[in-house]
Amino acid sequence: MVTGLLPSPVSKEQASTLETEGDDGLSTSRETTIPQERDEIVTAFKRRVRYLLTLKGRPPFRLAGLEMSQRLTEVVDCLEILLSHSPDETLGQLQQGLKDALALVEADCLNLAHAEIWLKSISNILDPDENEPRTGPVVKTDLFAYLNLIRDQSQDNDRLLQFATQIEKTSLNYSPGLFSSYDIPALPRTNNERESEFRDLNRRLLRTTGQKGATKRIIQRSGAWELIPKPDTFEQTVTALSQIDHDEYKQERQRIFIHRNRFKFHTRSAIQSQKHLNDLKERWFRLTPD
């Protein structure tokens, strides 16, 4: 998985294809056969699913299970369109496996979505900027009235009742110091704003000195080139590159492109993931235009 210091071999098929410059400055293959193109598309879907299965949550409002279910559903819907246009055994098995897995967790996802709505509603109740000025007792009354409401709504659902009970317990634990800030104008509810100043400072430092924890990710995605000392000036870079065999240089550029392509679907952005799925659909449709 590491290119640069430990280069991955380039197959004869990859080396013999026509190379052109892509948007990222790397060489891309244009002369691929239909079977090769189909295999690349199938592999892309496998990599997308594998990545989605590793998603972690960002509580309290970003629950990993919901995001994973939503993104996998997008893959299933996309595969439905592809298979209706041109059947494929591997993609068919992948789609059926995802359908079966999503069906097993459908009830849990519905409950999680319900709990997510509760958490966002509680956040809106406690938010002083989204409401008229209120005193602490008024906010406390509104909050616990809503907690009673969600507890009553979940009486027929053991899982939701468990969520509601835990939310109420946590609210009670924080209640002694939760509402006093509403009685004093301009008093921050917590010290989060001051803490954010330190986080902003850390972010600025990381932007100028290097991202914390990014070394491993960079090596995995871009290769071991990051470990090799770089020339100090542009002239030294030109001198170093001019001594490299042109064919070897082209092979290494192609090797990096192939390596980076493994991580193309590693994104949590709904917009980017939908864009990638649309690109795969267009490539699939071009294989058999009829």
C-alpha positions in Angstrom: 0.0 0.0 0.0 3.0 2.3 0.1 4.5 3.8 -3.1 7.7 5.7 -3.3 10.2 3.9 -1.0 8.4 0.6 -1.6 6.8 0.9 -5.0 4.0 -1.3 -6.1 4.6 -3.1 -9.4 2.9 -1.8 -12.5 1.4 -4.5 -14.6 2.1 -4.8 -18.3 -1.5 -3.9 -19.1 -1.2 -0.7 -17.1 2.2 0.2 -18.6 1.0 -0.3 -22.2 -2.1 1.9 -22.0 -2.2 5.4 -23.3 -1.5 8.0 -20.6 -2.9 11.5 -20.5 -2.7 14.2 -17.9 -5.6 14.3 -15.4 -7.0 17.3 -13.4 -4.6 16.4 -10.6 -1.6 16.4 -12.8 -1.3 12.6 -12.7 -1.3 10.3 -15.7 -4.6 8.5 -16.3 -5.4 5.6 -18.6 -7.8 6.1 -21.5 -7.4 3.0 -23.6 -9.2 0.4 -21.4 -11.2 -2.5 -22.6 -14.8 -2.9 -21.6 -14.0 -5.8 -19.1 -11.3 -3.7 -17.5 -13.7 -0.7 -17.2 -16.4 -3.0 -15.6 -13.8 -4.4 -13.1 -12.7 -0.8 -12.2 -16.3 0.2 -11.5 -17.0 -2.9 -9.5 -13.9 -2.3 -7.4 -14.9 1.3 -6.8 -18.2 0.2 -5.3 -16.5 -2.4 -3.1 -14.1 0.3 -1.8 -17.0 2.7 -1.1 -18.8 0.1 0.9 -15.7 -0.9 2.8 -15.0 2.7 3.7 -18.6 3.3 4.9 -18.4 0.3 7.2 -15.6 2.2 9.1 -17.5 5.4 9.8 -17.5 6.6 13.4 -20.0 8.9 15.1 -19.6 12.5 16.3 -22.0 12.7 19.2 -24.4 14.1 20.1 -25.9 15.1 16.7 -23.9 13.0 14.2 -24.7 9.4 14.8 -22.5 6.9 12.9 -25.2 4.3 12.4 -27.6 6.8 10.7 -24.9 8.2 8.4 -23.7 4.7 7.5 -27.3 3.6 6.7 -28.0 6.6 4.6 -24.8 6.3 2.6 -25.2 2.6 2.1 -28.8 3.2 0.9 -27.4 5.6 -1.7 -25.1 2.9 -2.9 -28.0 0.4 -3.1 -30.1 2.8 -5.1 -27.3 3.5 -7.5 -26.6 -0.2 -8.0 -30.3 -0.7 -8.7 -30.0 1.8 -11.7 -26.8 0.2 -12.9 -28.1 -3.4 -12.8 -31.3 -2.4 -14.5 -29.2 -1.1 -17.4 -26.7 -3.9 -17.5 -26.7 -6.9 -15.1 -23.5 -7.9 -13.3 -23.2 -10.9 -10.9 -20.7 -9.3 -8.5 -22.7 -6.0 -8.2 -25.9 -8.0 -7.9 -24.4 -9.9 -4.9 -23.2 -6.7 -3.4 -26.6 -5.0 -3.7 -28.4 -8.0 -2.2 -26.0 -8.2 0.7 -26.5 -4.6 1.4 -30.2 -4.9 1.2 -30.2 -7.8 3.7 -27.9 -5.9 6.1 -30.0 -2.7 5.9 -33.2 -4.6 6.5 -31.7 -6.1 9.7 -31.0 -2.6 11.2 -34.0 -0.8 9.8 -35.9 -0.7 13.1 -32.8 0.5 15.0 -32.1 3.2 12.5 -35.7 4.5 12.8 -35.3 4.6 16.6 -32.0 6.4 16.3 -33.5 8.9 13.9 -36.3 9.6 16.4 -33.7 10.1 19.2 -31.7 12.4 17.0 -34.8 14.6 16.6 -35.2 14.7 20.4 -31.6 15.8 20.9 -31.9 18.6 18.3 -35.2 19.8 19.9 -33.6 19.9 23.3 -30.7 21.9 21.9 -33.2 24.4 20.4 -34.9 24.7 23.8 -31.7 25.5 25.5 -30.3 27.8 22.8 -30.7 31.5 24.1 -30.0 32.9 20.6 -32.9 31.1 19.0 -35.5 32.1 21.6 -36.8 35.2 23.3 -35.0 36.2 26.6 -36.1 33.8 29.3 -35.3 33.2 33.0 -33.7 30.1 34.3 -36.9 28.7 35.8 -38.8 29.2 32.5 -36.1 27.3 30.5 -36.1 24.5 33.1 -39.9 24.2 32.9 -39.8 24.0 29.1 -37.0 21.4 29.1 -38.6 19.1 31.6 -42.0 19.5 30.0 -40.4 18.2 26.7 -38.6 15.4 28.6 -42.0 14.3 30.0 -43.4 14.5 26.5 -40.8 12.2 24.9 -41.1 9.8 27.8 -44.8 9.5 27.2 -44.2 9.1 23.4 -41.9 6.2 24.0 -44.0 4.1 26.3 -44.8 1.6 23.6 -41.3 1.2 22.4 -38.7 -0.2 24.8 -35.7 1.0 22.7 -37.0 4.6 22.6 -38.0 4.4 26.3 -34.4 3.5 27.0 -33.2 6.5 25.0 -35.7 8.9 26.7 -34.7 7.6 30.2 -31.0 8.2 29.5 -31.6 11.7 28.1 -33.7 12.6 31.2 -31.0 11.2 33.5 -28.3 13.2 31.8 -30.4 16.4 32.0 -31.0 15.9 35.7 -27.3 15.4 36.3 -26.5 18.8 34.6 -29.6 20.7 35.9 -28.0 22.2 39.1 -25.8 24.5 37.1 -27.5 24.4 33.7 -30.0 27.3 34.1 -28.3 30.0 36.2 -26.7 31.6 33.1 -30.2 32.6 31.8 -30.7 34.9 34.8 -27.5 37.0 34.2 -27.4 38.9 30.9 -24.4 38.2 28.6 -23.1 35.4 30.9 -21.9 32.5 28.8 -23.8 29.3 29.6 -20.5 27.4 29.6 -16.8 28.0 29.1 -17.0 26.5 25.6 -16.4 29.8 24.0 -13.2 30.3 25.9 -12.2 26.7 25.1 -12.9 27.4 21.4 -10.3 30.2 21.5 -7.7 27.6 22.5 -9.0 25.2 19.8 -8.7 28.0 17.2 -5.1 28.6 18.3 -4.3 24.9 17.9 -5.9 24.9 14.5 -3.8 27.9 13.4 -0.7 26.2 14.7 -1.5 22.9 13.0 -2.0 24.7 9.7 1.4 26.3 9.9 3.3 23.4 11.4 1.5 20.3 10.1 -1.7 18.5 10.9 -1.7 16.5 14.1 -2.0 12.8 13.3 -1.9 13.4 9.5 1.5 11.8 8.9 0.1 8.3 8.9 -2.8 9.3 6.7 -0.6 11.1 4.2 1.8 8.2 3.9 -1.1 5.8 3.4 -2.8 7.9 0.7 0.1 9.7 -1.1 2.9 7.3 -0.4 6.3 7.3 1.3 7.4 10.3 -0.7 6.7 12.4 2.4 9.5 10.6 4.1 12.1 11.4 1.5 14.0 14.7 1.9 13.0 17.2 -0.8 15.1 19.6 -2.8 15.2 23.1 -1.2 14.7 25.1 -4.4 12.9 24.8 -7.7 16.3 24.7 -9.6 17.4 21.7 -7.5 14.1 20.0 -8.2 14.6 20.4 -11.9 18.2 19.1 -11.7 17.0 16.1 -9.7 14.1 15.3 -12.1 16.3 15.7 -15.2 18.4 12.8 -14.1 15.4 10.4 -14.0 14.6 8.1 -16.9 11.4 9.4 -18.6 9.8 6.0 -18.7 10.5 5.4 -15.0 9.1 8.8 -14.2 5.9 8.1 -16.2 5.5 4.7 -14.4 5.9 6.3 -11.0 3.3 8.9 -11.8 0.9 6.2 -12.9 1.7 4.1 -9.8 0.8 7.1 -7.6 -2.4 7.7 -9.5 -3.4 4.0 -9.1 -2.6 4.1 -5.4 -4.5 7.3 -4.7 -7.5 6.0 -6.6 -7.9 3.4 -3.8 -9.0 6.3 -1.5 -11.2 8.2 -4.0 -14.4 7.1 -2.2 -13.0 7.9 1.3 -15.3 10.9 1.9 -18.1 11.7 4.3 -19.4 14.5 2.2 -22.8 13.7 0.9 -22.2 16.0 -2.1 -18.9 14.4 -3.0 -20.1 10.9 -2.6 -23.1 11.6 -4.8 -20.8 13.1 -7.4 -18.7 9.9 -7.4 -21.7 7.7 -7.7 -23.0 9.8 -10.6 -19.6 9.5 -12.3 -19.7 5.7 -11.9 -23.2 5.6 -13.4 -22.1 7.6 -16.5 -19.1 5.3 -17.0 -21.4 2.2 -16.6 -23.9 3.6 -19.2 -21.1 4.2 -21.7 -20.1 0.6 -21.6 -23.4 -0.5 -23.3 -25.0 2.6 -24.8 -27.9 0.6 -26.2 
